Amino acid sequence: MGYSNHIIYRDSSGLECDTVLHRRNGTYALLEVKIGGEERINEGAANMLALANVIDQSKMPLPSFMAVITAVGQYAYQRKDGVYVLPIGCLKD
């Protein structure tokens, strides 16, 4: 499929995300896994957006996308801030 992942990325300021998905073409995504509902989704999205805001774009591009993977919900959607919400059930075959 052309990707690898790294579990739990943490920068020097303490910002973190659960997974960084790297593709062979150099693009990457930030993924956060949250079990709970809307409050946890908001927390995960805010965390990834804060992390993306401190990326030095002269050294590394912004992520291709950011997503919160959650245990609840039937449908995947994109939030107004651009973060995708992906219920785990939507990721099955």
Buried (B, 14 or more C-beta within 10 A) or exposed (E): EEEEEEEEBEEEEEBBBBBBBBEEEEBBBBBBBBEEEEEBBBBBBEBBBEBBEEBEEEEEEEBEBBBBBBEBBEEBEEBEEEBBBBBEEBEEE
